[in-house]
Amino acid sequence: MSVAAKRFRELGLEGIGVADVMKEAGVTVGGFYKHFDSRDELVVEALATAFQDLDRWEEHTDTLTKLLENYLSEGHRDAPGTGCALGALLGDMPRASRSAKAVYTARLKRSLAYSTGLVPPNGTSDRRGRAILMISAMLGAINLSRAVSDPNLSREILQQTRDQLISLNKPAKAH
């Protein structure tokens, strides 16, 4: 399943066929159909596997600054196959199956709860609202940085988004 999880993140949900995934995994297409009733079942299980990487990543990220520095980095940008599946598959999800969207949505909700816990209180500002803004900006920035052909612009997108989100989420100073 890790092969499918990696390849879908690299190539998108429609970017690689079942036969190619099975070949890379060393499984015959016939063997595939012993485990899955459909391609969609493979996609759903691959998503769940890819999201386990996020679980491990979140376990080792205990501050908002660390989260932003790790996520909005050139290393993450350059490794979509091992990076965040929320970002890598964002463009595929509007056309994905209902079951794939359900797995994606559940993971986004989990990441939102995790991120909300990292957002510092800031006066009357809504922590969940800032977490939604932060996740939206992070997903947009990682995808934009991968989409542009200019390496300097790509780097600037990551740096500016990271710096602006860190600045936006500084704890309120006591008076």
Sequence and secondary structure as in RCSB ss.txt:
>XXXX:A:sequence
MSVAAKRFRELGLEGIGVADVMKEAGVTVGGFYKHFDSRDELVVEALATAFQDLDRWEEHTDTLTKLLENYLSEG
HRDAPGTGCALGALLGDMPRASRSAKAVYTARLKRSLAYSTGLVPPNGTSDRRGRAILMISAMLGAINLSRAVSD
PNLSREILQQTRDQLISLNKPAKAH
>XXXX:A:secstr
 HHHHHHHHHH TTSS HHHHHHHHT  HHHHHHH SSHHHHHHHHHHHHHHHHHHHHHT  SHHHHHHHHTSHH
HHT TTTS HHHHTTTTGGGS HHHHHHHHHHHHHHHHHHHHHS   TT  HHHHHHHHHHHHHHHHHHHHH S 
HHHHHHHHHHHHHHHHHHT      
